[in-house]
Amino acid sequence: QVQLVESGGGLVQPGGSLRLSCAASGFTFSLYAMNWYRQAAGKERELVAVVSRFGGGTRYADSVKGRFTISRDNAKNTVYLQMSSLKPEDTAVYYCNTQVGNVGFWGQGTQVTVSS
């Protein structure tokens, strides 16, 4: 079955960096776009970044443009989110997501906390 497993979250000071990873299995990874979402406490889940099947196309939420970079390694079935210049408002649980057919799949999430 489809599985998405995120890792790499943690506590970081403002201005710092983190790299999140999402290991995928159970489907032909290279055929599907991959997404990162986040959900802060008390807020709705929001789309952060998208990468196309072969990595050539990306798009970002305005709030993270220029600071976050999404990428993928189809040989490793893994998608990454490199986060730099982190701000307290980036604090959230970050989720990996894809849609296979008409079904959306989610990982369990990884907590990112930006605080001094």
C-alpha positions in Angstrom: 0.0 0.0 0.0 1.0 3.6 -0.4 3.2 4.9 2.4 4.8 8.3 3.0 7.2 8.7 5.9 8.5 12.2 6.8 11.6 12.9 8.8 13.9 15.7 9.6 11.8 18.0 11.7 12.9 19.5 15.0 13.6 22.7 16.9 15.6 25.4 15.2 16.3 29.0 16.0 15.0 31.8 13.8 17.2 32.2 10.7 18.2 28.6 10.8 17.7 25.8 8.3 16.3 22.3 8.2 15.8 19.7 5.5 12.8 17.5 5.6 12.6 14.2 3.8 9.7 12.1 2.7 10.3 8.4 1.8 7.6 7.0 -0.4 6.7 3.4 -1.2 3.8 1.3 -2.6 3.5 3.2 -5.9 5.5 4.2 -8.9 7.0 7.3 -7.3 8.3 8.9 -10.5 4.9 9.1 -12.1 3.4 11.4 -9.6 3.8 15.0 -8.5 4.6 15.4 -4.8 3.5 18.0 -2.4 4.5 19.4 1.0 1.7 20.9 3.2 1.9 22.3 6.7 -0.6 22.9 9.5 0.0 25.3 12.4 -1.9 24.9 15.6 -5.4 26.3 15.2 -5.0 26.9 11.5 -6.0 25.1 8.3 -3.6 22.9 6.5 -1.9 24.9 3.7 0.0 23.9 0.6 3.7 24.9 0.9 5.4 23.5 -2.2 4.8 21.2 -5.2 7.3 19.3 -7.4 6.4 17.8 -10.8 7.0 14.1 -11.7 10.6 14.7 -13.0 11.4 17.6 -10.8 11.5 20.2 -13.6 8.5 22.1 -12.3 8.1 23.5 -8.9 5.8 26.1 -7.2 5.6 27.6 -3.8 3.3 29.4 -1.4 4.1 33.1 -1.4 5.0 32.9 2.2 8.0 30.6 1.5 9.2 31.7 -1.9 12.9 32.3 -1.9 13.4 30.5 1.4 12.2 26.9 0.7 13.3 24.6 -2.0 11.4 21.4 -2.9 13.3 18.6 -4.8 13.0 14.9 -5.4 15.2 11.9 -6.1 13.3 9.4 -8.1 16.0 6.8 -7.7 15.5 7.0 -3.9 11.7 7.5 -4.0 12.2 10.5 -1.8 11.1 14.1 -1.8 12.8 16.8 0.1 12.0 20.3 1.5 15.0 22.4 2.2 14.0 25.2 4.5 16.2 28.2 5.1 15.8 31.6 6.9 13.2 30.0 9.1 10.8 32.2 10.9 8.6 31.6 14.0 5.6 31.6 11.7 7.0 28.6 9.9 6.3 26.5 13.0 3.9 23.7 12.0 3.5 20.1 11.4 4.8 19.4 7.9 3.1 16.7 5.8 4.1 14.9 2.6 1.3 14.3 0.1 0.5 12.8 -3.2 -2.6 11.9 -5.2 -2.7 8.5 -6.9 -5.8 8.2 -9.0 -8.6 9.8 -7.1 -7.1 9.1 -3.7 -4.9 11.5 -1.7 -2.3 10.0 0.6 -0.6 11.6 3.6 2.3 10.9 5.8 2.1 11.1 9.6 3.8 14.5 9.6 6.9 15.9 11.2 7.0 18.8 13.7 9.0 21.9 12.9 9.4 24.5 15.7 11.2 27.8 15.1 11.9 29.4 18.3 14.8 31.1 20.2 
